Each structure stands twice: as C-alpha cells, then as structure tokens.
Amino acid sequence: MPTRLKKPSIVKQLGITVLLVSFQAYLGYSAISGQYGIESRNQMHADIIGLKAHSARLQAEMDSYTHRISLFDSENLDPDILTERALALLSMVNTNDRVVMLPDTGNKL
C-alpha cells in the first residue's frame, strides 16, 4: 500500500510568514518609538540635563543655608554682627551710631 505525502498548505505557510513579519515590524516600531526607544532616549537625556541643573540650584541653596546657619555657631559668633542684626530687626540704633538710609533691595542676610 503506497503512502502519499500531503503537500503543506500555502495558506498555512503564508500565515506564519505574515505573523513573523508583523512581529518584526512591532519590534522595530518599539525600538524606535517605544517607551525605551530611540526617541524616548533623547527625551530622557534632556530630562536628565534639566534635573541636574535643578539639583545644582538646590545644592547652591542648601550651601547658602548651611553657611548662614554656621554664622550662628557659638564658636564663630561675632558679638558686633549679632548686635547689629538685633538692632536692625528691632528698628533701633545706638546713640553713638551714624545711620545711612539705603533703599531696601529685598536681600536679607
């Protein structure tokens, strides 16, 4: 009894080919436009640069506050500066002082 081999169906082969090509197209699209693709990577680098600049500004502000706090250290405290600041906050002057009125620039020590 002879055996006959069936020819593979062209529809099945074509379906598998279309499926694999579609999968490759999806992977290519994801590599370019996906969440971690080339376009997103450029945006991430721009965000990193912006965040580093913001971090540098915050670090400078922290350093400023640290310096101002260190001025109140009892070992570094200058009584003249302390007296001057206290009198300025209370809007008072000594009788022997000469007062020069300057416009307020908004900067505080």
OpenMM code with the backbone's topology and positions (N, CA, C; nanometers):
from openmm import Vec3, app, unit

residues = "MET PRO THR ARG LEU LYS LYS PRO SER ILE VAL LYS GLN LEU GLY ILE THR VAL LEU LEU VAL SER PHE GLN ALA TYR LEU GLY TYR SER ALA ILE SER GLY GLN TYR GLY ILE GLU SER ARG ASN GLN MET HIS ALA ASP ILE ILE GLY LEU LYS ALA HIS SER ALA ARG LEU GLN ALA GLU MET ASP SER TYR THR HIS ARG ILE SER LEU PHE ASP SER GLU ASN LEU ASP PRO ASP ILE LEU THR GLU ARG ALA LEU ALA LEU LEU SER MET VAL ASN THR ASN ASP ARG VAL VAL MET LEU PRO ASP THR GLY ASN LYS LEU".split()
positions = [
    Vec3(0.0831, -0.1150, 0.0000),
    Vec3(0.0000, 0.0000, 0.0000),
    Vec3(0.0894, 0.1237, 0.0000),
    Vec3(0.0707, 0.2022, -0.0985),
    Vec3(0.1546, 0.3207, -0.1098),
    Vec3(0.1064, 0.4327, -0.0159),
    Vec3(0.2010, 0.5069, 0.0347),
    Vec3(0.1661, 0.6204, 0.1208),
    Vec3(0.1856, 0.7492, 0.0422),
    Vec3(0.0956, 0.8374, 0.0614),
    Vec3(0.1062, 0.9660, -0.0064),
    Vec3(0.1397, 1.0731, 0.0960),
    Vec3(0.2328, 1.1562, 0.0638),
    Vec3(0.2661, 1.2686, 0.1499),
    Vec3(0.1820, 1.3880, 0.1075),
    Vec3(0.1288, 1.4549, 0.2077),
    Vec3(0.0490, 1.5726, 0.1784),
    Vec3(0.1409, 1.6912, 0.1552),
    Vec3(0.1048, 1.7736, 0.0602),
    Vec3(0.1792, 1.8960, 0.0378),
    Vec3(0.1355, 1.9959, 0.1454),
    Vec3(0.2322, 2.0677, 0.2049),
    Vec3(0.1920, 2.1671, 0.3042),
    Vec3(0.1048, 2.2738, 0.2389),
    Vec3(0.0093, 2.3204, 0.3146),
    Vec3(-0.0839, 2.4191, 0.2640),
    Vec3(-0.0138, 2.5544, 0.2495),
    Vec3(-0.0372, 2.6196, 0.1370),
    Vec3(0.0236, 2.7506, 0.1114),
    Vec3(-0.0341, 2.8551, 0.2053),
    Vec3(-0.1568, 2.8394, 0.2483),
    Vec3(-0.2204, 2.9352, 0.3385),
    Vec3(-0.1517, 2.9312, 0.4753),
    Vec3(-0.1212, 2.8108, 0.5191),
    Vec3(-0.0537, 2.7968, 0.6487),
    Vec3(0.0848, 2.8604, 0.6435),
    Vec3(0.1596, 2.8356, 0.5388),
    Vec3(0.2926, 2.8937, 0.5258),
    Vec3(0.2854, 3.0451, 0.5146),
    Vec3(0.1898, 3.0946, 0.4398),
    Vec3(0.1727, 3.2382, 0.4233),
    Vec3(0.1307, 3.3029, 0.5550),
    Vec3(0.0460, 3.2353, 0.6296),
    Vec3(0.0016, 3.2866, 0.7602),
    Vec3(0.1177, 3.2988, 0.8583),
    Vec3(0.2031, 3.1978, 0.8636),
    Vec3(0.3192, 3.2013, 0.9534),
    Vec3(0.4142, 3.3137, 0.9118),
    Vec3(0.4341, 3.3291, 0.7824),
    Vec3(0.5226, 3.4348, 0.7326),
    Vec3(0.4680, 3.5727, 0.7686),
    Vec3(0.3394, 3.5935, 0.7493),
    Vec3(0.2776, 3.7224, 0.7826),
    Vec3(0.2880, 3.7478, 0.9323),
    Vec3(0.2668, 3.6447, 1.0124),
    Vec3(0.2758, 3.6572, 1.1578),
    Vec3(0.4172, 3.6975, 1.2002),
    Vec3(0.5188, 3.6334, 1.1447),
    Vec3(0.6571, 3.6655, 1.1812),
    Vec3(0.6983, 3.8044, 1.1331),
    Vec3(0.6572, 3.8438, 1.0138),
    Vec3(0.6886, 3.9773, 0.9637),
    Vec3(0.6183, 4.0837, 1.0488),
    Vec3(0.4961, 4.0566, 1.0912),
    Vec3(0.4242, 4.1501, 1.1781),
    Vec3(0.4958, 4.1649, 1.3115),
    Vec3(0.5439, 4.0545, 1.3658),
    Vec3(0.6157, 4.0594, 1.4932),
    Vec3(0.7443, 4.1411, 1.4793),
    Vec3(0.8155, 4.1225, 1.3699),
    Vec3(0.9368, 4.2009, 1.3462),
    Vec3(0.9046, 4.3490, 1.3293),
    Vec3(0.7955, 4.3814, 1.2641),
    Vec3(0.7551, 4.5209, 1.2490),
    Vec3(0.7227, 4.5820, 1.3847),
    Vec3(0.6561, 4.5052, 1.4706),
    Vec3(0.6244, 4.5524, 1.6051),
    Vec3(0.7535, 4.5799, 1.6838),
    Vec3(0.8491, 4.4876, 1.6758),
    Vec3(0.9756, 4.5072, 1.7460),
    Vec3(1.0507, 4.6292, 1.6918),
    Vec3(1.0479, 4.6486, 1.5601),
    Vec3(1.1132, 4.7662, 1.5013),
    Vec3(1.0471, 4.8955, 1.5463),
    Vec3(0.9136, 4.8972, 1.5500),
    Vec3(0.8415, 5.0158, 1.5963),
    Vec3(0.8742, 5.0437, 1.7429),
    Vec3(0.8801, 4.9403, 1.8244),
    Vec3(0.9116, 4.9581, 1.9664),
    Vec3(1.0539, 5.0079, 1.9855),
    Vec3(1.1460, 4.9630, 1.9019),
    Vec3(1.2855, 5.0067, 1.9138),
    Vec3(1.3003, 5.1543, 1.8813),
    Vec3(1.2131, 5.2072, 1.7970),
    Vec3(1.2238, 5.3483, 1.7597),
    Vec3(1.1332, 5.4362, 1.8445),
    Vec3(1.0074, 5.3995, 1.8581),
    Vec3(0.9097, 5.4874, 1.9216),
    Vec3(0.8561, 5.4359, 2.0539),
    Vec3(0.9043, 5.3269, 2.1017),
    Vec3(0.8522, 5.2697, 2.2249),
    Vec3(0.8945, 5.3478, 2.3483),
    Vec3(0.8566, 5.2964, 2.4651),
    Vec3(0.8860, 5.3644, 2.5913),
    Vec3(1.0365, 5.3806, 2.6132),
    Vec3(1.1151, 5.2841, 2.5720),
    Vec3(1.2604, 5.2913, 2.5874),
    Vec3(1.3299, 5.2961, 2.4514),
    Vec3(1.2621, 5.3473, 2.3503),
    Vec3(1.3164, 5.3545, 2.2155),
    Vec3(1.4110, 5.4717, 2.1975),
    Vec3(1.4516, 5.4914, 2.0731),
    Vec3(1.5494, 5.5952, 2.0401),
    Vec3(1.4934, 5.7340, 2.0688),
    Vec3(1.3694, 5.7592, 2.0287),
    Vec3(1.3094, 5.8906, 2.0519),
    Vec3(1.2928, 5.9179, 2.2016),
    Vec3(1.2526, 5.8183, 2.2767),
    Vec3(1.2355, 5.8365, 2.4215),
    Vec3(1.3695, 5.8555, 2.4905),
    Vec3(1.4726, 5.7918, 2.4389),
    Vec3(1.6049, 5.8070, 2.4984),
    Vec3(1.6524, 5.9514, 2.4899),
    Vec3(1.6271, 6.0163, 2.3752),
    Vec3(1.6648, 6.1570, 2.3612),
    Vec3(1.5897, 6.2436, 2.4617),
    Vec3(1.4615, 6.2161, 2.4817),
    Vec3(1.3830, 6.2909, 2.5794),
    Vec3(1.4353, 6.2653, 2.7210),
    Vec3(1.4742, 6.1422, 2.7503),
    Vec3(1.5285, 6.1094, 2.8822),
    Vec3(1.6590, 6.1851, 2.9075),
    Vec3(1.7442, 6.1964, 2.8054),
    Vec3(1.8693, 6.2701, 2.8220),
    Vec3(1.8420, 6.4185, 2.8489),
    Vec3(1.7432, 6.4748, 2.7807),
    Vec3(1.7065, 6.6144, 2.8048),
    Vec3(1.6528, 6.6312, 2.9480),
    Vec3(1.5725, 6.5353, 2.9939),
    Vec3(1.5210, 6.5405, 3.1311),
    Vec3(1.6345, 6.5301, 3.2327),
    Vec3(1.7324, 6.4460, 3.2047),
    Vec3(1.8459, 6.4293, 3.2963),
    Vec3(1.9240, 6.5600, 3.3081),
    Vec3(1.9459, 6.6281, 3.1948),
    Vec3(2.0193, 6.7549, 3.1971),
    Vec3(1.9422, 6.8590, 3.2779),
    Vec3(1.8110, 6.8649, 3.2580),
    Vec3(1.7286, 6.9589, 3.3334),
    Vec3(1.7289, 6.9293, 3.4824),
    Vec3(1.7206, 6.8017, 3.5170),
    Vec3(1.7209, 6.7640, 3.6583),
    Vec3(1.8565, 6.7890, 3.7238),
    Vec3(1.9653, 6.7721, 3.6487),
    Vec3(2.0974, 6.8028, 3.7047),
    Vec3(2.1116, 6.9516, 3.7321),
    Vec3(2.0590, 7.0351, 3.6419),
    Vec3(2.0639, 7.1801, 3.6636),
    Vec3(1.9798, 7.2177, 3.7856),
    Vec3(1.8626, 7.1569, 3.7977),
    Vec3(1.7774, 7.1833, 3.9137),
    Vec3(1.8457, 7.1372, 4.0424),
    Vec3(1.9120, 7.0228, 4.0364),
    Vec3(1.9849, 6.9716, 4.1528),
    Vec3(2.0984, 7.0653, 4.1918),
    Vec3(2.1668, 7.1223, 4.0935),
    Vec3(2.2762, 7.2159, 4.1231),
    Vec3(2.2227, 7.3423, 4.1898),
    Vec3(2.1066, 7.3922, 4.1425),
    Vec3(2.0462, 7.5095, 4.2064),
    Vec3(2.0073, 7.4792, 4.3507),
    Vec3(1.9481, 7.3619, 4.3729),
    Vec3(1.9098, 7.3247, 4.5092),
    Vec3(2.0321, 7.3074, 4.5991),
    Vec3(2.1409, 7.2519, 4.5447),
    Vec3(2.2628, 7.2353, 4.6226),
    Vec3(2.3211, 7.3703, 4.6603),
    Vec3(2.3180, 7.4677, 4.5674),
    Vec3(2.3673, 7.6023, 4.5983),
    Vec3(2.2817, 7.6668, 4.7074),
    Vec3(2.1514, 7.6448, 4.7013),
    Vec3(2.0629, 7.6992, 4.8042),
    Vec3(2.0909, 7.6340, 4.9398),
    Vec3(2.1142, 7.5034, 4.9393),
    Vec3(2.1476, 7.4336, 5.0642),
    Vec3(2.2798, 7.4846, 5.1211),
    Vec3(2.3784, 7.5071, 5.0340),
    Vec3(2.5068, 7.5600, 5.0792),
    Vec3(2.4904, 7.6988, 5.1400),
    Vec3(2.4029, 7.7800, 5.0799),
    Vec3(2.3763, 7.9133, 5.1334),
    Vec3(2.3163, 7.9037, 5.2737),
    Vec3(2.2186, 7.8146, 5.2897),
    Vec3(2.1571, 7.7971, 5.4218),
    Vec3(2.2575, 7.7417, 5.5228),
    Vec3(2.3410, 7.6498, 5.4794),
    Vec3(2.4422, 7.5941, 5.5691),
    Vec3(2.5382, 7.7026, 5.6157),
    Vec3(2.5772, 7.7899, 5.5242),
    Vec3(2.6668, 7.8999, 5.5607),
    Vec3(2.5984, 7.9937, 5.6598),
    Vec3(2.4724, 8.0263, 5.6340),
    Vec3(2.4004, 8.1160, 5.7248),
    Vec3(2.3834, 8.0531, 5.8627),
    Vec3(2.3619, 7.9235, 5.8671),
    Vec3(2.3479, 7.8549, 5.9964),
    Vec3(2.4814, 7.8510, 6.0685),
    Vec3(2.5895, 7.8327, 5.9928),
    Vec3(2.7212, 7.8269, 6.0573),
    Vec3(2.7599, 7.9614, 6.1189),
    Vec3(2.7001, 8.0702, 6.0714),
    Vec3(2.7280, 8.2015, 6.1308),
    Vec3(2.6740, 8.2115, 6.2729),
    Vec3(2.5757, 8.1295, 6.3061),
    Vec3(2.5187, 8.1308, 6.4402),
    Vec3(2.5891, 8.0345, 6.5359),
    Vec3(2.6952, 7.9705, 6.4896),
    Vec3(2.7715, 7.8804, 6.5760),
    Vec3(2.8354, 7.9624, 6.6879),
    Vec3(2.8281, 7.9130, 6.8111),
    Vec3(2.8776, 7.9903, 6.9262),
    Vec3(3.0284, 8.0150, 6.9178),
    Vec3(3.1017, 7.9287, 6.8512),
    Vec3(3.2464, 7.9487, 6.8380),
    Vec3(3.2776, 8.0572, 6.7349),
    Vec3(3.1922, 8.0743, 6.6361),
    Vec3(3.2171, 8.1713, 6.5289),
    Vec3(3.1328, 8.2975, 6.5431),
    Vec3(3.0515, 8.3060, 6.6451),
    Vec3(2.9573, 8.4161, 6.6594),
    Vec3(3.0304, 8.5451, 6.6936),
    Vec3(3.0122, 8.6455, 6.6125),
    Vec3(3.0731, 8.7757, 6.6341),
    Vec3(2.9712, 8.8644, 6.7061),
    Vec3(3.0023, 8.9121, 6.8254),
    Vec3(2.9042, 8.9914, 6.9006),
    Vec3(2.8635, 9.1197, 6.8283),
    Vec3(2.9539, 9.1788, 6.7505),
    Vec3(2.9198, 9.3009, 6.6784),
    Vec3(2.8125, 9.2741, 6.5721),
    Vec3(2.8292, 9.1626, 6.4999),
    Vec3(2.7304, 9.1282, 6.3975),
    Vec3(2.5970, 9.0948, 6.4628),
    Vec3(2.6010, 9.0235, 6.5742),
    Vec3(2.4792, 8.9875, 6.6449),
    Vec3(2.4059, 9.1127, 6.6936),
    Vec3(2.4790, 9.2067, 6.7509),
    Vec3(2.4183, 9.3313, 6.7983),
    Vec3(2.3604, 9.4114, 6.6822),
    Vec3(2.4359, 9.4201, 6.5746),
    Vec3(2.3898, 9.4944, 6.4576),
    Vec3(2.2614, 9.4349, 6.4011),
    Vec3(2.2554, 9.3025, 6.3881),
    Vec3(2.1354, 9.2366, 6.3350),
    Vec3(2.0161, 9.2535, 6.4287),
    Vec3(2.0400, 9.2404, 6.5596),
    Vec3(1.9312, 9.2558, 6.6559),
    Vec3(1.8752, 9.3970, 6.6504),
    Vec3(1.9619, 9.4974, 6.6450),
    Vec3(1.9157, 9.6354, 6.6369),
    Vec3(1.8423, 9.6619, 6.5055),
    Vec3(1.8882, 9.6037, 6.3976),
    Vec3(1.8217, 9.6226, 6.2686),
    Vec3(1.6828, 9.5583, 6.2695),
    Vec3(1.6703, 9.4400, 6.3293),
    Vec3(1.5403, 9.3738, 6.3352),
    Vec3(1.4430, 9.4494, 6.4250),
    Vec3(1.4945, 9.5136, 6.5278),
    Vec3(1.4091, 9.5891, 6.6198),
    Vec3(1.3904, 9.7342, 6.5753),
    Vec3(1.4539, 9.7719, 6.4643),
    Vec3(1.4492, 9.9093, 6.4126),
    Vec3(1.4978, 10.0087, 6.5169),
    Vec3(1.6088, 9.9781, 6.5777),
    Vec3(1.6675, 10.0652, 6.6800),
    Vec3(1.8121, 10.0954, 6.6413),
    Vec3(1.8674, 10.2022, 6.6995),
    Vec3(2.0077, 10.2369, 6.6785),
    Vec3(2.0660, 10.2837, 6.8111),
    Vec3(2.1967, 10.2751, 6.8222),
    Vec3(2.2659, 10.3318, 6.9379),
    Vec3(2.2772, 10.4825, 6.9199),
    Vec3(2.2923, 10.5522, 7.0288),
    Vec3(2.3009, 10.6986, 7.0203),
    Vec3(2.4313, 10.7436, 6.9564),
    Vec3(2.5359, 10.6614, 6.9595),
    Vec3(2.6655, 10.6995, 6.9029),
    Vec3(2.6814, 10.6555, 6.7571),
    Vec3(2.5818, 10.5891, 6.7021),
    Vec3(2.5914, 10.5379, 6.5656),
    Vec3(2.5499, 10.6437, 6.4646),
    Vec3(2.6108, 10.6361, 6.3484),
    Vec3(2.5672, 10.7182, 6.2362),
    Vec3(2.4839, 10.6275, 6.1456),
    Vec3(2.3705, 10.6742, 6.1068),
    Vec3(2.2782, 10.5944, 6.0283),
    Vec3(2.2743, 10.6477, 5.8862),
    Vec3(2.2953, 10.5597, 5.7908),
    Vec3(2.2848, 10.5940, 5.6500),
    Vec3(2.1688, 10.5123, 5.5951),
    Vec3(2.0655, 10.5805, 5.5503),
    Vec3(1.9466, 10.5121, 5.4992),
    Vec3(1.9701, 10.4732, 5.3528),
    Vec3(1.9531, 10.3468, 5.3222),
    Vec3(1.9673, 10.2947, 5.1869),
    Vec3(1.8337, 10.2377, 5.1433),
    Vec3(1.8053, 10.2406, 5.0135),
    Vec3(1.6799, 10.1794, 4.9682),
    Vec3(1.6846, 10.0288, 4.9920),
    Vec3(1.5694, 9.9723, 5.0259),
    Vec3(1.5597, 9.8288, 5.0539),
    Vec3(1.5709, 9.7510, 4.9232),
    Vec3(1.6688, 9.6611, 4.9155),
    Vec3(1.6874, 9.5809, 4.7942),
    Vec3(1.6185, 9.4467, 4.8043),
    Vec3(1.5649, 9.4135, 4.9190),
    Vec3(1.4970, 9.2864, 4.9364),
    Vec3(1.5890, 9.1731, 4.9762),
    Vec3(1.7191, 9.1945, 4.9738),
    Vec3(1.8148, 9.0916, 5.0151),
    Vec3(1.8281, 9.0929, 5.1657),
    Vec3(1.8159, 8.9768, 5.2237),
    Vec3(1.8316, 8.9649, 5.3679),
    Vec3(1.9491, 8.8726, 5.3967),
    Vec3(2.0170, 8.8999, 5.5055),
    Vec3(2.1351, 8.8201, 5.5405),
    Vec3(2.0977, 8.6840, 5.5829),
] * unit.nanometer
topology = app.Topology()
chain = topology.addChain("A")
for resn in residues:
    res = topology.addResidue(resn, chain)
    for name in ("N", "CA", "C"):
        topology.addAtom(name, app.Element.getBySymbol(name[0]), res)
